[in-house]
Amino acid sequence: MNYNRTILAGNLTRDPETRSVGDHTVTGFGLAVNEKRGGKESTLFIDCEAWNKTGETIAQYAGKGKPLLVEGRLKMDEWQDKDGNKRSKVKLVVDSFQFVGGRDDAGDRGGSPRPSRRAAPAMDHDEIPF
């Protein structure tokens, strides 16, 4: 059995760029995903592409530095460079996404701020209804 699903949460490394491909559009952007292990932090940079309405929405409301959660499949791109050397790169083809972050993350990309979530009122242990 084979299965190719990936979920990443990180910050955009550049503003999304949308281009036409025939009757479709594709939006490319980079995602920086930070990881802490054993007191050391590392960053993984992943190129992403999102097609049609999915990509257009990301391009409209997200920009460099903004947090984004994406889900999709990994794809291997292969090509020859100008010197004839074989090159390859793994990228994420985004199927779905979720804007993450708070009200300040709506930023200057034209997105309307999401309502802030209020914390539930504190309850004493004796007040829990179950």
Secondary structure by P-SEA (a helix, b strand, c coil): cbbbbbbbbbbbcccbbbbbcccbbbbbbbbbbbbbcccbbbbbbbbbbbccaaaaaaaacccccbbbbbbbbbbbbbbbcccbbbbbbbbbbccccccccccccccccccccccccccccccccccccc
